């Protein structure tokens, strides 16, 4: 994938397909250590040991609609290519967390891409999923929480087109404001 945001979207879609009702996406830029940390955590159905062991096998998927699952293997390969790593922890009936690191300045690290578009897409599920996004960079922290947003906008659903548009613009502006180098 050409952008990190597309990997994150794929991980988040996996969470939603696993029945998650809570989804947290965290990005932490540590320029002093030349690291970018990514975490996607959910409370979905989780994986047993065998499924967890096979989760990064490109010829394995738990889905019945296709016979391979390339998202996690491609993400892991990108992390390793950028002098980083990926780790998955999961507990059946409790959820899954994917944590990854990449060298922030690595030539092969894909750009962050459009996190505003990703959050807009994921917020379409805000009626059934509590979505949290946290992005920390040298210039500060940007956070978005769909439950907080719903409370603030009690007259309009988070899934309303005007609110979704605002979410995309708000995230794009927030990422710029904190000086993201990703």
Buried (B, 14 or more C-beta within 10 A) or exposed (E): BEBBBBBBBBBBBBBBEBBBBBBBBBBBBBEEEEBBBBBBBBBBBBBEEEBBEBBBEBEBBEEEEEEEBBBBBBBBBBBEBBBBEBEBEBEEEEBBBBBBBBBBEBEEBBEBBBBBBBBBBBBEBBEEBBBBBBBBBEEEEBEBBBEEBBEEBEEBEBBEEEBBEBBBEBBBEBBEEBEBEB
